Amino acid sequence: MNRRFILVPLLFLTLTGCVKQDILEKTAISFVGAFDEAPDDQFELTLAPPQFHAGNSDSVSNLVLSGFGHTSKNIVERLDMQLNRPIKTGKISVLLFEKSLAASGLADELDVLLRDALASRKMYLAVVDGKGKKLLQADFSSNVEKGMYLYDLLNSNVRTGFVPRQNLNDFEYAYTGKGMDPFLPLLALRNDRVVITGLALFKDDRYVTSLDEKQMRVIKLLRENTKYGVLEAPLGNGTYASVKNVGSRVKYRVAHGRVRPEVTIALRMKAEIVDTRGLRLTGDVQQRIKNGLERELTATGSALIRRFQQEGIDPLGLGDIVRSQTRNWDEAAWKQAYPASKVMLKVRVNVIETGIRK
């Protein structure tokens, strides 16, 4: 036999022996964690590793373990003493932060995550209106592992709903980048159910304010092209119609004025009318729906932009857009110009379908 054919498999065996391996069955897969405020400049870290029951692969429950300390690594090491399998941070897919803790700044917690080569950059982060530990103690996921339930809740609403994407990679980009500020989904526990209630907005690493669910929908449309979600169009006299977004595109144009840049945001949406609450869908009604939705999106979006300018936060990343279209862009000069910069929002809705019933 040719020597080369003998040496190749031996080489593979030698190489695999040099890699440190973690056997799945010997690792506690901790899918979700939460940071809460604690006295004496400490914080409380809560982890909810899944427990799969022998003989029943469909049955799963969660341990809820928590500890206090000044560093997360120290807390995790002490929590390991309560488990027969080690906790691996690379398996955490959702990490929650108490709102009051986020208001004090997340720089230290983020530094640990961003330095950890095992931490998944696709991990979802979220702010909790209340204690993260209390949320993880609630029975909201039936037989589904809590971390996977929360991940699916966030992921499905990002992919096919009105939650703007903001995983660890996105948050790091907005946090460390210039001309933009990060944001995170805002969660709340209501009647033992976890609900996405809006967006938590940050100035650098500090939570400063929040948007409700309606405002969050508009931010999604202003940040990215999308083709999902349902909006309500006001028709006057307290009546509304539901409109499904079947394709929206947003473009930013920067004009360089003599004093400061001017930004025009053009939002174009193709929409399908899905509910008129019994109104006959005449041409006049369709036009009212189109006009009502255009006015609603323009008014809400323009009010949000003015609010962001007044509060000195930039979740839309207008500064980054201006930087990409400006030679010798200066961050300090932009921060001074931003509050008074002219930002115009132009919305156009095209009703292309009305369903099978006319």
N, C-alpha and C positions, 0 to 999 in steps of 0.2 A: 504493500500500500504506500502511496505517495506520502512523504513526510508532511507536506503542506496540509493535507486533509486531517492529519492527526494533531498538528499544532494549533489549527484554528479553534476547535472546540475547547482545547486546553487554555487558550488565550482568553476566551469568553469566561471560563470558570474563574480564571485569575482576576479578571476585571470586576466581576460581580462580587467577589469576596472583599474588594476594597471599598465598597459603598455601604455606609451605615443604613440599615433597613429597620423600619418600624412595622411590625406585624399588626394588621388592622385589629385583630382580636385582642391584642394586648394594649390597645390605646383607647382611652375614653374619648369618644367623639363629642366634644363640647360645641354644640352648634350655635348657642346664643349666650351672650353675656350682657351685664348691665352695670353701669357706674352710677352711684348715688353719693350725695354729700354726706359727710360725717363730721362729728366734732373734732377739735384739736388738730385742724389742718390735715385730717385724714379723709379718705373716701372709702366707701363700701363697694366691693366688687362681688356681684352675684353671678354664678354660672349655673346653667341648667343642662347638664349632660344627659343624654338619653339612656334609658335602661330597657334593653330588649329582654323579654321574658322567655325562658327556656321552654322549648316545645311549642311555642306559639309565635311564629315570626311576624304575624300581623299585629301583635299586641306590644305597645311601647308606652312607657311612662317616663317622667323626668324626675331626677333628683334636683333639688334646688339648694345649692350650697353657697354660702356667703362668708366673707371675712373682711376685717378692717385693716387698714395699713396706710403707709405713705407711698408705697410703690406697688404696682400691679404684679410684678414678678414675684415679690415677696409673698403677696396674698395667694397667688396661684400655687406657689411651692407649699404653703401651709394647707391649702385645699387638697393638694395631692395626697396628703397624709390621711385623708378621709376616704380615699378611693383605692381600689385594687388595680386600677389602670391609670397611667399618667394622662394628664390633660395636655393636648397639643393645640396651641393657639392657631396653627394653620388650618384647623378644622372649624373655627368659628366663622359662621357665614352672616351673622347679624350681631351688631353691637349697639346697645342702647345707652343714652345719656340722660340723666335727670335734667329737667329744664333749668333749675337753679344752679346746678353744677356747670352746665353749658354757659350760663350767664357769667360765670367766674372765669371762663376760658378753658379750652380743651388742649392747649399747647402741650402740656406734659403727657396727657394720655395719647395724643396723636403722635408725639415723638417716639413713644414706645412702639406703637404700631408700625410707623414708617421705617423704623430701624430693624424691625423683625422681618428677616428674609422669608420666613415661613407664612407670614400673614397674607391672606389672599387679598389682592387688590380689587377683587370683585365683591368683597364683603360689603353688605349694606350697613350704613349707619343711620340712626334715627334718634330724635329727641323725644322724651316721654314727658307728657304733662302730668306729673306726679312721680311717684317712686318707681324706678325700674324693677326693683325687687318685688314690689307688690304686683306689678304686671306679670312677672314671671311665675309668681305663686298662684295666679288665677288659673282656673281650669277652662281655658278657652279653645283648646285644640283637640279635644276628644282623644282618639287613639293615634293622632298624628304627633310626631315629635315637635316640640314647641319651636325650636330653631328653624326647622324646615317649614313649619306653618307660617312663621313670620317672614321668612325669606320668600315663600311663594306669594304671600299677601302683598309684599312690596314689589316683587318682580312682575307679577301679573298687572298691577296698577301702573307700573312704569311702562311696560310693553304695550298694553292695550287700554290704558286709562289716561288720567290727567295728572299723574304724579311725575314731575321732571326727574330724570335719572340723576343720581348723586351717590355713587358707591365710593369706596375709600379712594380709588384712583381719581375720580372726578373731584372729590373734596380736596385732596392733596393739590391737584392742579389749580383749583380756584384759590386755595388758601396760600399757596406759595407763589402763585403767579401775580402779575401786575395788571391793574385795571379791572379787577373783578373781585367779588366776595362770594363765599360758599353759602349753601343752604342745605337743610336736611328735612326729610319728612317728619311731621309732628304726629305722634301717636297718643292715644288716650284709651283708658280702660273704662268701658261703659257696660254695666250689667254683665260683667264677666266676658265681654267681647272686646277684642282689640280693634280700634277704629282709626283710620287715617283721617285726621281732622284738618290738615293743612300743611303749611311749610314753616319751618323755623329758619329765620334769616340771621346771618352772622355778619359781624364786622371783624375781619381777620379771623381769630379763633373764638370770638365771644358771641354768644347768642344775644340779639338785641330786640327782636320783635318777631311777630308771626303773621302769616296770612291765613285767611279762612279757606275753606274748600272751593268756594266760587272764585276767589282771587287766584288760587293755585292753578285752576284750569286755564286762566288767561296767561299766567306766566309760562305754562307749558307751551302754549301756542306761540308766544313771543320768543321762546328760546330754541325751538326745534321744529322741524317738519314732522308732521304726524298725520295719521289717518284713522284715529280712534276717538271715542268719547262722544257723549251726548251733552248738548247745551240747550238752555231754555231761551227762547226769543220772546220778549214782551210785546204784546199786541195792543196794549192800552186797555183801560177799564178793568184792570186786574186779571186779564186773560193772557195765557202763555201757550206757546207751541214748542214741542221738543224737536230738536234738529240734530241729526247724526253727522259728525264730521267724517267725510269719506276721503278727505285729502286736503291738507293745508300746507302752505309754504310761507316762510318768512324770510325777508331779505333786508339787509341793513345798508344804507348808503350814507357816506360821510361827505359833507361839504365843508371846506375850510374857509370860514369867515375871517374877517379882519381881526376880530377880538377873540373868538373861540369857535371850536368846531360845531357844526350843526348836523344832527343825526336824523335821518328819516327811516322809519320802520314801516315796511310794506307787508301787510298780512293778507294773504289770499286764501280763501277757503271754498272748497266744493262741499255742498251740504245736501243731505237727504231729509225731507220732512217725515218724521215718524209718528207724531202725535199732535193732533190739532184740537183735542178735547171736543169732538163732535162738530167742529166748524166745517162747512163745505169748502173744499179746497179750490176756490176760484182763483183766477189770475190776480184779482185784487188782494185776496188773502195771502197768496204766495209773495206778492210784493211787500205787503205789510210785514211778513215774517223776515224777508230779506233785510228790509230797512231797520226793523226792530233789532235784529241780531247785530247788524253793523253798528248801530248807535250804542248798543249795550257793550260790545267788545271795545269800541273806541273810548267810551266814557270810563269803563273800568280800567283798561290798560293805561290810559293817559293819567288817571288819578294815581295809579300805582307808581308810574314813572316819576311823577312830581313828589310823591312820598319818599321814594328812594333818594331823590336828589336832596330833599330837605334833611333826611336822616344820615346822609353821607355814606350810603351803602349801595353796592352795585351788583345785585344778583343777576342782572341781565348781561353783565360783562361788557357794558358799553365802552369802558375805558380800553379793554383789550381789542375791541373792534376798531376804535379810533387809532390805537397804537399800530394795528396791522395796516392801516391806510395812511399813516402819517410818517413822514421822514423826520428823524431826530426827535421823536416823541419823548416828552419829559413827564415822568410820573408826578412829580411835585406840582408842576404847572397844571396838569390835568385835574388833580384833586382840587385845586383852587377854582378851576373853570367849571367843573362838573355840576355843582349846585345850580348854576345859572345858565347852563348850556341849553340850547333849544333842541328839544327832542319831539319830533312829530310822528304820530301814529296814524297810518292810513289803512283802513280795513275795507276789503271788498268781498262780499259773499255771493257765490253763484249757486243757486238751487238747481241741481242737475237731475234729481230724481225725486219722486213723490210716492214710491211704493207701487203696489199693484192696483190699489183702489184710487180712482180719480174723484 
